[in-house]
Amino acid sequence: MSAHEHHISSAKFLWGVGIALFILTVLTVAVTWIQIPEPWNVVVAIAIAVVKATVVAAFFMNLFWDSKFNTMILIMSALFFMLLIGITLLDTLYRIDPVPSF
């Protein structure tokens, strides 16, 4: 036997996770039909997307049963990506518009 056993999920469990992801996708589409004020519609859509990504990472990528180091690496890489996007937005949102030359 190896030192690290692999977790094998049952088909019933994977179908349950797939159905949960399908329901979250239907919820994402349903939210577009509701009139939510302007900045909050994007926040709700991103929140649902983060939940779906967490479910995929935890159960389909087996991070739930894997070592916590791999989960920490995934979270840190996502935080680093958000930091890079934030720095880029700070640069592009506060630029002075150039004067057209014509």
Biopython code that builds the backbone (N, CA, C, O; Angstrom):
import numpy as np
from Bio.PDB.StructureBuilder import StructureBuilder

atoms = [
    (1, "MET", "N", (0.823, -1.180, 0.000)),
    (1, "MET", "CA", (0.000, 0.000, 0.000)),
    (1, "MET", "C", (0.870, 1.248, 0.000)),
    (1, "MET", "O", (1.938, 1.289, 0.610)),
    (2, "SER", "N", (0.381, 2.257, -0.699)),
    (2, "SER", "CA", (1.125, 3.507, -0.733)),
    (2, "SER", "C", (0.795, 4.341, 0.501)),
    (2, "SER", "O", (-0.177, 4.078, 1.209)),
    (3, "ALA", "N", (1.617, 5.341, 0.739)),
    (3, "ALA", "CA", (1.423, 6.185, 1.915)),
    (3, "ALA", "C", (0.201, 7.088, 1.763)),
    (3, "ALA", "O", (-0.407, 7.490, 2.755)),
    (4, "HIS", "N", (-0.152, 7.402, 0.529)),
    (4, "HIS", "CA", (-1.280, 8.307, 0.286)),
    (4, "HIS", "C", (-2.343, 7.571, -0.523)),
    (4, "HIS", "O", (-2.140, 7.249, -1.693)),
    (5, "GLU", "N", (-3.464, 7.315, 0.113)),
    (5, "GLU", "CA", (-4.569, 6.640, -0.567)),
    (5, "GLU", "C", (-5.394, 7.662, -1.350)),
    (5, "GLU", "O", (-5.598, 8.787, -0.892)),
    (6, "HIS", "N", (-5.857, 7.269, -2.507)),
    (6, "HIS", "CA", (-6.702, 8.134, -3.325)),
    (6, "HIS", "C", (-8.160, 7.936, -2.938)),
    (6, "HIS", "O", (-8.596, 6.822, -2.645)),
    (7, "HIS", "N", (-8.901, 9.032, -2.943)),
    (7, "HIS", "CA", (-10.323, 8.952, -2.644)),
    (7, "HIS", "C", (-11.081, 8.685, -3.942)),
    (7, "HIS", "O", (-10.831, 9.342, -4.952)),
    (8, "ILE", "N", (-11.981, 7.749, -3.922)),
    (8, "ILE", "CA", (-12.808, 7.437, -5.080)),
    (8, "ILE", "C", (-14.246, 7.767, -4.717)),
    (8, "ILE", "O", (-14.820, 7.164, -3.811)),
    (9, "SER", "N", (-14.823, 8.726, -5.428)),
    (9, "SER", "CA", (-16.193, 9.148, -5.171)),
    (9, "SER", "C", (-17.159, 8.213, -5.886)),
    (9, "SER", "O", (-16.861, 7.685, -6.957)),
    (10, "SER", "N", (-18.302, 8.024, -5.280)),
    (10, "SER", "CA", (-19.313, 7.173, -5.902)),
    (10, "SER", "C", (-20.021, 7.945, -7.019)),
    (10, "SER", "O", (-20.011, 9.175, -7.053)),
    (11, "ALA", "N", (-20.625, 7.194, -7.919)),
    (11, "ALA", "CA", (-21.355, 7.814, -9.021)),
    (11, "ALA", "C", (-22.545, 8.611, -8.497)),
    (11, "ALA", "O", (-22.877, 9.663, -9.043)),
    (12, "LYS", "N", (-23.180, 8.122, -7.452)),
    (12, "LYS", "CA", (-24.325, 8.819, -6.863)),
    (12, "LYS", "C", (-23.899, 10.184, -6.321)),
    (12, "LYS", "O", (-24.607, 11.175, -6.499)),
    (13, "PHE", "N", (-22.755, 10.232, -5.667)),
    (13, "PHE", "CA", (-22.244, 11.485, -5.124)),
    (13, "PHE", "C", (-21.913, 12.464, -6.251)),
    (13, "PHE", "O", (-22.255, 13.644, -6.173)),
    (14, "LEU", "N", (-21.250, 11.974, -7.293)),
    (14, "LEU", "CA", (-20.878, 12.844, -8.411)),
    (14, "LEU", "C", (-22.110, 13.347, -9.157)),
    (14, "LEU", "O", (-22.132, 14.492, -9.610)),
    (15, "TRP", "N", (-23.138, 12.503, -9.291)),
    (15, "TRP", "CA", (-24.377, 12.966, -9.900)),
    (15, "TRP", "C", (-25.022, 14.046, -9.035)),
    (15, "TRP", "O", (-25.581, 15.005, -9.566)),
    (16, "GLY", "N", (-24.953, 13.908, -7.726)),
    (16, "GLY", "CA", (-25.494, 14.923, -6.825)),
    (16, "GLY", "C", (-24.780, 16.261, -6.970)),
    (16, "GLY", "O", (-25.406, 17.321, -6.975)),
    (17, "VAL", "N", (-23.457, 16.189, -7.087)),
    (17, "VAL", "CA", (-22.679, 17.419, -7.285)),
    (17, "VAL", "C", (-23.004, 18.028, -8.642)),
    (17, "VAL", "O", (-23.127, 19.247, -8.759)),
    (18, "GLY", "N", (-23.145, 17.196, -9.665)),
    (18, "GLY", "CA", (-23.496, 17.697, -10.991)),
    (18, "GLY", "C", (-24.869, 18.357, -11.011)),
    (18, "GLY", "O", (-25.059, 19.389, -11.654)),
    (19, "ILE", "N", (-25.824, 17.758, -10.305)),
    (19, "ILE", "CA", (-27.162, 18.354, -10.225)),
    (19, "ILE", "C", (-27.114, 19.674, -9.458)),
    (19, "ILE", "O", (-27.809, 20.625, -9.817)),
    (20, "ALA", "N", (-26.306, 19.738, -8.415)),
    (20, "ALA", "CA", (-26.152, 21.001, -7.669)),
    (20, "ALA", "C", (-25.563, 22.086, -8.572)),
    (20, "ALA", "O", (-25.999, 23.236, -8.520)),
    (21, "LEU", "N", (-24.582, 21.732, -9.396)),
    (21, "LEU", "CA", (-24.001, 22.705, -10.324)),
    (21, "LEU", "C", (-25.023, 23.141, -11.366)),
    (21, "LEU", "O", (-25.057, 24.308, -11.756)),
    (22, "PHE", "N", (-25.856, 22.203, -11.817)),
    (22, "PHE", "CA", (-26.902, 22.551, -12.774)),
    (22, "PHE", "C", (-27.910, 23.513, -12.147)),
    (22, "PHE", "O", (-28.339, 24.470, -12.792)),
    (23, "ILE", "N", (-28.285, 23.266, -10.907)),
    (23, "ILE", "CA", (-29.223, 24.150, -10.209)),
    (23, "ILE", "C", (-28.613, 25.540, -10.032)),
    (23, "ILE", "O", (-29.302, 26.547, -10.193)),
    (24, "LEU", "N", (-27.331, 25.594, -9.705)),
    (24, "LEU", "CA", (-26.665, 26.899, -9.579)),
    (24, "LEU", "C", (-26.598, 27.624, -10.922)),
    (24, "LEU", "O", (-26.677, 28.852, -10.965)),
    (25, "THR", "N", (-26.452, 26.877, -12.017)),
    (25, "THR", "CA", (-26.462, 27.496, -13.343)),
    (25, "THR", "C", (-27.843, 28.053, -13.667)),
    (25, "THR", "O", (-27.964, 29.156, -14.200)),
    (26, "VAL", "N", (-28.878, 27.292, -13.346)),
    (26, "VAL", "CA", (-30.250, 27.792, -13.545)),
    (26, "VAL", "C", (-30.483, 29.026, -12.678)),
    (26, "VAL", "O", (-31.142, 29.969, -13.115)),
    (27, "LEU", "N", (-29.952, 29.030, -11.458)),
    (27, "LEU", "CA", (-30.076, 30.192, -10.585)),
    (27, "LEU", "C", (-29.371, 31.413, -11.178)),
    (27, "LEU", "O", (-29.868, 32.534, -11.069)),
    (28, "THR", "N", (-28.221, 31.197, -11.801)),
    (28, "THR", "CA", (-27.509, 32.298, -12.453)),
    (28, "THR", "C", (-28.347, 32.901, -13.564)),
    (28, "THR", "O", (-28.418, 34.123, -13.690)),
    (29, "VAL", "N", (-28.983, 32.063, -14.372)),
    (29, "VAL", "CA", (-29.836, 32.560, -15.445)),
    (29, "VAL", "C", (-31.074, 33.245, -14.870)),
    (29, "VAL", "O", (-31.516, 34.267, -15.396)),
    (30, "ALA", "N", (-31.637, 32.692, -13.797)),
    (30, "ALA", "CA", (-32.828, 33.284, -13.188)),
    (30, "ALA", "C", (-32.533, 34.657, -12.601)),
    (30, "ALA", "O", (-33.404, 35.527, -12.594)),
    (31, "VAL", "N", (-31.334, 34.857, -12.117)),
    (31, "VAL", "CA", (-30.964, 36.161, -11.544)),
    (31, "VAL", "C", (-30.935, 37.235, -12.627)),
    (31, "VAL", "O", (-31.171, 38.407, -12.334)),
    (32, "THR", "N", (-30.651, 36.860, -13.863)),
    (32, "THR", "CA", (-30.635, 37.860, -14.935)),
    (32, "THR", "C", (-32.036, 38.364, -15.254)),
    (32, "THR", "O", (-32.184, 39.457, -15.799)),
    (33, "TRP", "N", (-33.061, 37.594, -14.928)),
    (33, "TRP", "CA", (-34.435, 38.015, -15.183)),
    (33, "TRP", "C", (-34.964, 38.931, -14.094)),
    (33, "TRP", "O", (-35.962, 39.622, -14.301)),
    (34, "ILE", "N", (-34.315, 38.951, -12.941)),
    (34, "ILE", "CA", (-34.739, 39.804, -11.832)),
    (34, "ILE", "C", (-34.052, 41.161, -11.988)),
    (34, "ILE", "O", (-32.865, 41.237, -12.305)),
    (35, "GLN", "N", (-34.810, 42.216, -11.761)),
    (35, "GLN", "CA", (-34.244, 43.554, -11.872)),
    (35, "GLN", "C", (-33.503, 43.920, -10.582)),
    (35, "GLN", "O", (-34.102, 44.386, -9.613)),
    (36, "ILE", "N", (-32.189, 43.697, -10.597)),
    (36, "ILE", "CA", (-31.342, 44.042, -9.460)),
    (36, "ILE", "C", (-30.624, 45.342, -9.812)),
    (36, "ILE", "O", (-30.213, 45.518, -10.959)),
    (37, "PRO", "N", (-30.464, 46.255, -8.860)),
    (37, "PRO", "CA", (-29.759, 47.515, -9.162)),
    (37, "PRO", "C", (-28.363, 47.262, -9.743)),
    (37, "PRO", "O", (-27.762, 46.209, -9.528)),
    (38, "GLU", "N", (-27.874, 48.244, -10.474)),
    (38, "GLU", "CA", (-26.730, 48.096, -11.381)),
    (38, "GLU", "C", (-25.470, 47.444, -10.818)),
    (38, "GLU", "O", (-25.037, 46.453, -11.407)),
    (39, "PRO", "N", (-24.847, 47.895, -9.749)),
    (39, "PRO", "CA", (-23.606, 47.187, -9.391)),
    (39, "PRO", "C", (-23.864, 45.823, -8.756)),
    (39, "PRO", "O", (-22.985, 44.961, -8.782)),
    (40, "TRP", "N", (-25.050, 45.610, -8.188)),
    (40, "TRP", "CA", (-25.289, 44.385, -7.423)),
    (40, "TRP", "C", (-25.596, 43.189, -8.305)),
    (40, "TRP", "O", (-25.420, 42.053, -7.866)),
    (41, "ASN", "N", (-26.053, 43.406, -9.541)),
    (41, "ASN", "CA", (-26.303, 42.261, -10.402)),
    (41, "ASN", "C", (-25.009, 41.535, -10.752)),
    (41, "ASN", "O", (-24.988, 40.309, -10.861)),
    (42, "VAL", "N", (-23.947, 42.283, -10.924)),
    (42, "VAL", "CA", (-22.645, 41.669, -11.199)),
    (42, "VAL", "C", (-22.115, 40.973, -9.945)),
    (42, "VAL", "O", (-21.524, 39.897, -10.035)),
    (43, "VAL", "N", (-22.321, 41.576, -8.795)),
    (43, "VAL", "CA", (-21.862, 40.984, -7.533)),
    (43, "VAL", "C", (-22.556, 39.651, -7.283)),
    (43, "VAL", "O", (-21.914, 38.687, -6.866)),
    (44, "VAL", "N", (-23.865, 39.589, -7.534)),
    (44, "VAL", "CA", (-24.608, 38.337, -7.336)),
    (44, "VAL", "C", (-24.129, 37.276, -8.319)),
    (44, "VAL", "O", (-23.939, 36.121, -7.938)),
    (45, "ALA", "N", (-23.932, 37.655, -9.580)),
    (45, "ALA", "CA", (-23.469, 36.697, -10.589)),
    (45, "ALA", "C", (-22.080, 36.164, -10.245)),
    (45, "ALA", "O", (-21.820, 34.971, -10.405)),
    (46, "ILE", "N", (-21.194, 37.027, -9.780)),
    (46, "ILE", "CA", (-19.847, 36.580, -9.417)),
    (46, "ILE", "C", (-19.889, 35.713, -8.167)),
    (46, "ILE", "O", (-19.126, 34.753, -8.059)),
    (47, "ALA", "N", (-20.767, 36.033, -7.223)),
    (47, "ALA", "CA", (-20.882, 35.212, -6.017)),
    (47, "ALA", "C", (-21.350, 33.796, -6.361)),
    (47, "ALA", "O", (-20.832, 32.822, -5.814)),
    (48, "ILE", "N", (-22.323, 33.681, -7.261)),
    (48, "ILE", "CA", (-22.776, 32.350, -7.675)),
    (48, "ILE", "C", (-21.659, 31.624, -8.416)),
    (48, "ILE", "O", (-21.486, 30.418, -8.237)),
    (49, "ALA", "N", (-20.901, 32.331, -9.240)),
    (49, "ALA", "CA", (-19.786, 31.715, -9.959)),
    (49, "ALA", "C", (-18.698, 31.238, -9.008)),
    (49, "ALA", "O", (-18.089, 30.194, -9.237)),
    (50, "VAL", "N", (-18.450, 31.993, -7.942)),
    (50, "VAL", "CA", (-17.453, 31.577, -6.951)),
    (50, "VAL", "C", (-17.913, 30.316, -6.224)),
    (50, "VAL", "O", (-17.105, 29.426, -5.958)),
    (51, "VAL", "N", (-19.204, 30.233, -5.902)),
    (51, "VAL", "CA", (-19.731, 29.021, -5.261)),
    (51, "VAL", "C", (-19.578, 27.824, -6.191)),
    (51, "VAL", "O", (-19.179, 26.745, -5.754)),
    (52, "LYS", "N", (-19.895, 28.010, -7.483)),
    (52, "LYS", "CA", (-19.760, 26.906, -8.437)),
    (52, "LYS", "C", (-18.294, 26.490, -8.589)),
    (52, "LYS", "O", (-17.993, 25.298, -8.652)),
    (53, "ALA", "N", (-17.392, 27.456, -8.649)),
    (53, "ALA", "CA", (-15.970, 27.127, -8.767)),
    (53, "ALA", "C", (-15.461, 26.406, -7.523)),
    (53, "ALA", "O", (-14.625, 25.507, -7.618)),
    (54, "THR", "N", (-15.966, 26.802, -6.361)),
    (54, "THR", "CA", (-15.573, 26.132, -5.126)),
    (54, "THR", "C", (-16.055, 24.691, -5.099)),
    (54, "THR", "O", (-15.322, 23.799, -4.671)),
    (55, "VAL", "N", (-17.277, 24.458, -5.551)),
    (55, "VAL", "CA", (-17.801, 23.090, -5.604)),
    (55, "VAL", "C", (-16.989, 22.236, -6.568)),
    (55, "VAL", "O", (-16.668, 21.089, -6.260)),
    (56, "VAL", "N", (-16.655, 22.784, -7.729)),
    (56, "VAL", "CA", (-15.856, 22.040, -8.711)),
    (56, "VAL", "C", (-14.468, 21.732, -8.146)),
    (56, "VAL", "O", (-13.987, 20.605, -8.257)),
    (57, "ALA", "N", (-13.826, 22.738, -7.538)),
    (57, "ALA", "CA", (-12.488, 22.515, -6.990)),
    (57, "ALA", "C", (-12.510, 21.532, -5.828)),
    (57, "ALA", "O", (-11.604, 20.708, -5.698)),
    (58, "ALA", "N", (-13.523, 21.610, -4.991)),
    (58, "ALA", "CA", (-13.561, 20.757, -3.807)),
    (58, "ALA", "C", (-13.873, 19.307, -4.144)),
    (58, "ALA", "O", (-13.254, 18.398, -3.592)),
    (59, "PHE", "N", (-14.822, 19.078, -5.042)),
    (59, "PHE", "CA", (-15.293, 17.708, -5.238)),
    (59, "PHE", "C", (-14.814, 17.071, -6.533)),
    (59, "PHE", "O", (-14.438, 15.899, -6.526)),
    (60, "PHE", "N", (-14.814, 17.804, -7.651)),
    (60, "PHE", "CA", (-14.333, 17.196, -8.888)),
    (60, "PHE", "C", (-12.812, 17.134, -8.938)),
    (60, "PHE", "O", (-12.252, 16.213, -9.533)),
    (61, "MET", "N", (-12.135, 18.105, -8.320)),
    (61, "MET", "CA", (-10.675, 18.081, -8.256)),
    (61, "MET", "C", (-10.173, 17.404, -6.992)),
    (61, "MET", "O", (-8.966, 17.339, -6.760)),
    (62, "ASN", "N", (-11.093, 16.895, -6.168)),
    (62, "ASN", "CA", (-10.793, 16.154, -4.937)),
    (62, "ASN", "C", (-9.970, 16.936, -3.922)),
    (62, "ASN", "O", (-9.227, 16.336, -3.146)),
    (63, "LEU", "N", (-10.086, 18.261, -3.908)),
    (63, "LEU", "CA", (-9.360, 19.045, -2.911)),
    (63, "LEU", "C", (-9.955, 18.874, -1.519)),
    (63, "LEU", "O", (-9.276, 19.119, -0.521)),
    (64, "PHE", "N", (-11.204, 18.461, -1.442)),
    (64, "PHE", "CA", (-11.842, 18.243, -0.145)),
    (64, "PHE", "C", (-11.151, 17.111, 0.612)),
    (64, "PHE", "O", (-11.036, 17.160, 1.837)),
    (65, "TRP", "N", (-10.697, 16.105, -0.104)),
    (65, "TRP", "CA", (-10.066, 14.950, 0.522)),
    (65, "TRP", "C", (-8.547, 14.981, 0.388)),
    (65, "TRP", "O", (-7.866, 14.121, 0.948)),
    (66, "ASP", "N", (-8.007, 15.943, -0.335)),
    (66, "ASP", "CA", (-6.567, 16.028, -0.550)),
    (66, "ASP", "C", (-5.907, 16.739, 0.630)),
    (66, "ASP", "O", (-6.576, 17.144, 1.580)),
    (67, "SER", "N", (-4.586, 16.884, 0.552)),
    (67, "SER", "CA", (-3.878, 17.563, 1.635)),
    (67, "SER", "C", (-4.253, 19.043, 1.648)),
    (67, "SER", "O", (-4.549, 19.627, 0.606)),
    (68, "LYS", "N", (-4.238, 19.626, 2.808)),
    (68, "LYS", "CA", (-4.639, 21.027, 2.965)),
    (68, "LYS", "C", (-3.630, 21.977, 2.320)),
    (68, "LYS", "O", (-3.946, 23.136, 2.056)),
    (69, "PHE", "N", (-2.430, 21.490, 2.070)),
    (69, "PHE", "CA", (-1.428, 22.319, 1.396)),
    (69, "PHE", "C", (-1.885, 22.661, -0.022)),
    (69, "PHE", "O", (-1.727, 23.799, -0.464)),
    (70, "ASN", "N", (-2.444, 21.692, -0.735)),
    (70, "ASN", "CA", (-2.920, 21.940, -2.093)),
    (70, "ASN", "C", (-4.091, 22.912, -2.100)),
    (70, "ASN", "O", (-4.210, 23.729, -3.013)),
    (71, "THR", "N", (-4.952, 22.835, -1.101)),
    (71, "THR", "CA", (-6.056, 23.788, -0.984)),
    (71, "THR", "C", (-5.514, 25.185, -0.722)),
    (71, "THR", "O", (-6.014, 26.162, -1.280)),
    (72, "MET", "N", (-4.499, 25.283, 0.119)),
    (72, "MET", "CA", (-3.896, 26.576, 0.404)),
    (72, "MET", "C", (-3.251, 27.163, -0.856)),
    (72, "MET", "O", (-3.345, 28.367, -1.092)),
    (73, "ILE", "N", (-2.608, 26.338, -1.653)),
    (73, "ILE", "CA", (-1.991, 26.813, -2.895)),
    (73, "ILE", "C", (-3.060, 27.350, -3.844)),
    (73, "ILE", "O", (-2.857, 28.389, -4.472)),
    (74, "LEU", "N", (-4.186, 26.663, -3.957)),
    (74, "LEU", "CA", (-5.282, 27.125, -4.819)),
    (74, "LEU", "C", (-5.829, 28.454, -4.334)),
    (74, "LEU", "O", (-6.053, 29.356, -5.141)),
    (75, "ILE", "N", (-6.049, 28.596, -3.044)),
    (75, "ILE", "CA", (-6.592, 29.842, -2.494)),
    (75, "ILE", "C", (-5.598, 30.986, -2.676)),
    (75, "ILE", "O", (-5.994, 32.093, -3.043)),
    (76, "MET", "N", (-4.319, 30.734, -2.426)),
    (76, "MET", "CA", (-3.315, 31.786, -2.581)),
    (76, "MET", "C", (-3.168, 32.221, -4.034)),
    (76, "MET", "O", (-2.960, 33.403, -4.308)),
    (77, "SER", "N", (-3.274, 31.282, -4.964)),
    (77, "SER", "CA", (-3.173, 31.660, -6.377)),
    (77, "SER", "C", (-4.392, 32.478, -6.801)),
    (77, "SER", "O", (-4.261, 33.398, -7.607)),
    (78, "ALA", "N", (-5.573, 32.159, -6.273)),
    (78, "ALA", "CA", (-6.763, 32.953, -6.586)),
    (78, "ALA", "C", (-6.642, 34.360, -5.995)),
    (78, "ALA", "O", (-7.011, 35.338, -6.646)),
    (79, "LEU", "N", (-6.131, 34.466, -4.771)),
    (79, "LEU", "CA", (-5.924, 35.788, -4.163)),
    (79, "LEU", "C", (-4.889, 36.607, -4.929)),
    (79, "LEU", "O", (-5.050, 37.818, -5.084)),
    (80, "PHE", "N", (-3.831, 35.958, -5.406)),
    (80, "PHE", "CA", (-2.818, 36.654, -6.193)),
    (80, "PHE", "C", (-3.406, 37.149, -7.507)),
    (80, "PHE", "O", (-3.093, 38.254, -7.952)),
    (81, "PHE", "N", (-4.261, 36.333, -8.131)),
    (81, "PHE", "CA", (-4.914, 36.749, -9.372)),
    (81, "PHE", "C", (-5.810, 37.963, -9.124)),
    (81, "PHE", "O", (-5.816, 38.899, -9.923)),
    (82, "MET", "N", (-6.570, 37.954, -8.016)),
    (82, "MET", "CA", (-7.422, 39.098, -7.701)),
    (82, "MET", "C", (-6.589, 40.343, -7.414)),
    (82, "MET", "O", (-6.996, 41.454, -7.754)),
    (83, "LEU", "N", (-5.431, 40.164, -6.793)),
    (83, "LEU", "CA", (-4.535, 41.295, -6.548)),
    (83, "LEU", "C", (-4.057, 41.900, -7.861)),
    (83, "LEU", "O", (-4.033, 43.122, -8.009)),
    (84, "LEU", "N", (-3.678, 41.057, -8.814)),
    (84, "LEU", "CA", (-3.230, 41.568, -10.110)),
    (84, "LEU", "C", (-4.352, 42.288, -10.849)),
    (84, "LEU", "O", (-4.123, 43.329, -11.465)),
    (85, "ILE", "N", (-5.553, 41.743, -10.791)),
    (85, "ILE", "CA", (-6.690, 42.413, -11.433)),
    (85, "ILE", "C", (-6.967, 43.747, -10.740)),
    (85, "ILE", "O", (-7.254, 44.741, -11.408)),
    (86, "GLY", "N", (-6.884, 43.779, -9.415)),
    (86, "GLY", "CA", (-7.108, 45.021, -8.677)),
    (86, "GLY", "C", (-6.087, 46.093, -9.017)),
    (86, "GLY", "O", (-6.445, 47.261, -9.175)),
    (87, "ILE", "N", (-4.825, 45.715, -9.132)),
    (87, "ILE", "CA", (-3.790, 46.689, -9.497)),
    (87, "ILE", "C", (-4.023, 47.206, -10.909)),
    (87, "ILE", "O", (-3.830, 48.392, -11.177)),
    (88, "THR", "N", (-4.439, 46.319, -11.818)),
    (88, "THR", "CA", (-4.728, 46.744, -13.182)),
    (88, "THR", "C", (-5.912, 47.700, -13.214)),
    (88, "THR", "O", (-5.884, 48.694, -13.941)),
    (89, "LEU", "N", (-6.950, 47.413, -12.436)),
    (89, "LEU", "CA", (-8.106, 48.311, -12.404)),
    (89, "LEU", "C", (-7.753, 49.659, -11.792)),
    (89, "LEU", "O", (-8.270, 50.687, -12.231)),
    (90, "LEU", "N", (-6.885, 49.675, -10.790)),
    (90, "LEU", "CA", (-6.451, 50.960, -10.230)),
    (90, "LEU", "C", (-5.751, 51.805, -11.284)),
    (90, "LEU", "O", (-5.873, 53.029, -11.290)),
    (91, "ASP", "N", (-5.022, 51.151, -12.167)),
    (91, "ASP", "CA", (-4.330, 51.881, -13.213)),
    (91, "ASP", "C", (-5.292, 52.369, -14.292)),
    (91, "ASP", "O", (-5.197, 53.514, -14.734)),
    (92, "THR", "N", (-6.211, 51.517, -14.715)),
    (92, "THR", "CA", (-7.067, 51.883, -15.848)),
    (92, "THR", "C", (-8.269, 52.722, -15.456)),
    (92, "THR", "O", (-8.747, 53.501, -16.281)),
    (93, "LEU", "N", (-8.778, 52.604, -14.239)),
    (93, "LEU", "CA", (-9.968, 53.368, -13.867)),
    (93, "LEU", "C", (-9.678, 54.833, -13.589)),
    (93, "LEU", "O", (-10.576, 55.667, -13.707)),
    (94, "TYR", "N", (-8.464, 55.162, -13.228)),
    (94, "TYR", "CA", (-8.139, 56.528, -12.850)),
    (94, "TYR", "C", (-7.208, 57.220, -13.838)),
    (94, "TYR", "O", (-6.507, 58.165, -13.475)),
    (95, "ARG", "N", (-7.197, 56.760, -15.072)),
    (95, "ARG", "CA", (-6.412, 57.432, -16.109)),
    (95, "ARG", "C", (-7.126, 58.673, -16.586)),
    (95, "ARG", "O", (-8.355, 58.744, -16.575)),
    (96, "ILE", "N", (-6.342, 59.654, -17.006)),
    (96, "ILE", "CA", (-6.898, 60.844, -17.618)),
    (96, "ILE", "C", (-7.100, 60.535, -19.095)),
    (96, "ILE", "O", (-6.202, 60.027, -19.767)),
    (97, "ASP", "N", (-8.301, 60.853, -19.593)),
    (97, "ASP", "CA", (-8.574, 60.587, -21.009)),
    (97, "ASP", "C", (-7.698, 61.469, -21.873)),
    (97, "ASP", "O", (-7.578, 62.668, -21.624)),
    (98, "PRO", "N", (-7.079, 60.875, -22.897)),
    (98, "PRO", "CA", (-6.244, 61.692, -23.774)),
    (98, "PRO", "C", (-7.124, 62.598, -24.657)),
    (98, "PRO", "O", (-8.246, 62.247, -25.020)),
    (99, "VAL", "N", (-6.584, 63.739, -24.975)),
    (99, "VAL", "CA", (-7.288, 64.682, -25.838)),
    (99, "VAL", "C", (-7.096, 64.218, -27.286)),
    (99, "VAL", "O", (-5.967, 63.970, -27.708)),
    (100, "PRO", "N", (-8.186, 64.098, -28.047)),
    (100, "PRO", "CA", (-8.007, 63.669, -29.442)),
    (100, "PRO", "C", (-7.202, 64.699, -30.226)),
    (100, "PRO", "O", (-7.318, 65.903, -29.995)),
    (101, "SER", "N", (-6.406, 64.222, -31.135)),
    (101, "SER", "CA", (-5.505, 65.108, -31.874)),
    (101, "SER", "C", (-6.128, 65.657, -33.145)),
    (101, "SER", "O", (-5.471, 66.419, -33.853)),
    (102, "PHE", "N", (-7.353, 65.308, -33.461)),
    (102, "PHE", "CA", (-7.949, 65.818, -34.694)),
    (102, "PHE", "C", (-9.016, 66.833, -34.430)),
    (102, "PHE", "O", (-9.614, 67.358, -35.369)),
]
sb = StructureBuilder()
sb.init_structure("model")
sb.init_model(0)
sb.init_chain("A")
sb.init_seg("    ")
for serial, (resi, resn, name, xyz) in enumerate(atoms, 1):
    if name == "N":
        sb.init_residue(resn, " ", resi, " ")
    sb.init_atom(name, np.array(xyz, "f"), 0.0, 1.0, " ", f" {name:<3s}", serial, name[0])
structure = sb.get_structure()
